Amino acid sequence: MTPDTGPTLSAGGADASSRVLHRSLGVGMPMATHALGNYLYMSDGSRVLDASGGAAVVSVGHGVPEITTAVSKQVSTLPYVSSAVFALEPAEELARKMCAEAGMARAIFLSGGSEAVESAIKLCRQYHIENGEPDRVNFIAREISYHGNTLGALALGRHNRRRAPYLPLLADTYHAVSPCNAWRFKHDESDSAYVARLAAELDAKIRELGPGTVAAFFAEPVVGAAAGCVPFVPGYLVAMKAVCEAHGVLFCLDEIMCGAGRTGLMHAWMHDGEGARPHIQTLGKGLCGGYAPLSAVLVGERVVDVLRKGSGAFVNGYTFQSSGTGTAAGLAVYDYMKRYNLVEQCAARGELLARLLRERVAPLKHVGDVRGMGLFWGVELVADKVTKAPFPYDHNVNGRLADAILARGVAVYHGAGCADGWAGDHIMLCPPYTITEEEVAHVVNVVVDAIEAVL
């Protein structure tokens, strides 16, 4: 059993006879049986180095005894009560720690990223109603962005292929401005000039819609699934927040994928300084490390104060809100990160990954860009390195490359649309923060070998 021999679909795999409505019908998938550390183990005896952390979820590695014990203890003691009636200590303690570190006032705990974004949208709306501005119904996000799969989150984002079947159902109060993607969209200009241009565009969009009608601006500091780990240009978040505050618009950051230490700081916005602190922030994925479903909305004092002086309540609730099991997992993961300095380790391993990607992967003929922060890196594939022209979507370059990498015993995340919302192939590397230096080097070797074989 070696990490360079990938899984095959055996009799124990999930195939066309499965009764699960998988994301792709009739496509066989390896059957995972267990996981430990940074590896997934298959029913055919092979193992896979988890270089994607699932979907950037696995932050502290698989099978950590301290975390499984904490979750097991909560399940055996008190797995569930209604958050409409009772409080639970794991949720209270996790909220205290997260709010203190982020400089926020309150936390809402939910089951997934889409629930968190939906809740944030609703919180923005209620804030403006209770603040005496009920006409603020418009939301602005960015092109080539993704904020979740529920209808409100889909409407907010601009992941075109995921939105397409549902366009008639999406509200027309959601709008978009240009993304912050220096490699593709920055002109012959400095970073500061580029930031100023994007800030001016947001200001113009708010004025076009009517300053008194815009509720919030949403952005991913490092764009994940839709664009493949595209980071903000320094100063961008601070500039966009300044535009929002000038117009009474809430500044909201979606860190479902890039947060919880993934970029080498606990929150990705921290890379742009204190002036980038959002009014509302969403978190998920790495927050729970995959040990139980959990997401969060962190809420600033400005928003909480308006609700406190108004209705005194947030009109929103979910069955598994403040779940004992989920928050116990989140608290154990948070404490484990702190105890073993894993966010700092993420930053250090990320520096190594960045160097190797730039040295080994970036020069390849069909690699247009490598970009990212911490252990959150994307590789964009192009048909023409000079013009940056993407491959046609139907060539499925990202899928074929991910399959080739998996056949070599490494799992990566892959997607399309990073060029224009439709075309553009990328793979993403977002391994656990516990990945070793040797494993980082192995992942890069496999990626190089697979790209050369496929393209």
Summary of the structure (lengths in Angstrom):
residues: 455
radius of gyration: 21.5
end to end distance: 27.9
largest distance: 64.2
contacts: 1628
relative contact order: 0.16
helix: 42%
strand: 18%
